[in-house]
Amino acid sequence: MLPISDADFSQPLEVLSGSTIGQHTRHCIEFFQCLLEQSALGVVNYDKRQRNQMIQKNKAVAYSMMEEVVLQLSTHDTQDALLLETDYGFGCQRVSTTFERELVYNIEHTVHHLAMLRIALNHLNPQMEIAEGFGVANSTQRHKEDICAR
């Protein structure tokens, strides 16, 4: 669990354009929840997530939801064909996808948010120890390792 208080977890931060660590955490969790819950219907629409305020205000709730997502993912069939439903302002569009492809998208999406959370955590407490790879894409980590190996 994050080594910060619930107050820091839900504090609007200028470095996050007024959003909170909790909001970014909730956002990522709910994308995975959407994928897991909506895939049973064959259509996934990330705009239709719950936006559960308790996830973004209470670290214990967020942590519990993360554990539930991990448990569900560990038993889910990743071969399901799906439709991804989106609306970018010119009507609803549906495109073919798979559960596995959406899972990859969610992982990359989460890494992007973890990079922002790393900035926020450093802002709250510059002395906080954060794992070197936290918020860094695997491809970036491999690239850095290749450069160092030369």
C-alpha positions, -999 to +999 in steps of 0.1 A: +000+000+000+012+036-007+031+050+023+009+081+024-021+091+044-057+090+031-056+128+034-026+129+010-042+103-012-073+125-017-056+159-017-058+179-050-023+186-062-012+214-085+014+191-100-015+169-111-035+198-125-058+197-094-065+160-095-055+136-067-034+104-064-067+087-055-085+098-086-056+085-108-057+052-088-095+049-092-093+057-129-069+028-135-087+003-113-121+011-130-106+005-165-097-030-154-131-034-137-149-023-169-129-048-190-137-077-166-174-068-160-184-057-195-165-084-214-192-109-203-215-089-226-191-088-255-189-050-256-165-029-235-170+009-231-145+025-207-167+057-206-193+036-187-172+031-156-186+036-121-164+064-108-166+051-072-157+080-049-147+056-021-118+042-042-103+076-046-107+087-010-097+056+009-065+037+002-077+005+019-108+004-005-085+011-035-061-017-024-090-041-019-103-033-054-069-039-068-066-073-051-101-082-065-090-072-101-058-093-098-078-123-086-104-120-114-077-116-140-059-147-128-089-168-137-103-150-168-101-164-203-081-139-223-091-153-257-125-136-258-134-116-289-149-083-280-162-050-294-147-018-280-173+010-280-161+046-281-176+080-287-152+108-297-180+133-304-191+120-338-213+092-327-208+058-311-182+036-329-175+000-323-143-017-333-132-053-330-108-062-303-100-090-279-098-093-241-061-099-244-056-067-265-076-046-240-056-061-212-024-049-229-040-015-234-050-013-197-015-022-186+001+005-208-025+030-197-018+022-160+020+026-165+013+061-179-008+070-148+019+055-125+044+079-141+022+108-131+017+093-096+055+091-093+057+128-099+030+134-073+046+112-047+079+129-052+061+163-048+045+152-016+077+137-001+109+141-021+126+116+003+101+089-003+118+057-018+100+047-050+110+016-069+131+024-099+107+009-124+075+025-109+058+043-138+084+033-164+074+013-194+091-021-197+105-011-232+120+021-216+136+000-188+151-025-214+163+004-235+181+020-205+196-014-196+209-018-232+225+016-231+242+009-198+254-025-211+274-009-240 
